[in-house]
Amino acid sequence: MSSDKVLSSLWPALQTLVLTATAAGIFLNIGRRDQEIHNNSSDISELREISQDLVKSQVLSEANDSNHASVLADLRRRIDRLENSNR
């Protein structure tokens, strides 16, 4: 068998192998991209929930600060009243 015949009989197999490897590489890249998109979507959802919790926390903190301010003002009035009654 001549080298030309061997090469011509191996050529289709080599082409098939290269085509299969290329297709596999493309599918792997698509799979990686889809996984990255999924991971990013999950991270974005978690960040959204964290942001919502932070806003709730800030609102509650402001409400508590307001409540504390009114409690402190009431205590101050009571102290002033006690000081004035002892004079």
Secondary structure, DSSP 8 states (H G I E B T S, - for coil): --HHHHHHHHHHHHHHHHHHHHHHHHHHHHHHHHHHHHHHHHHHHHHHHHHHHHHHHHHHHHHHHHHHHHHHHHHHHHHHHHHHHT-
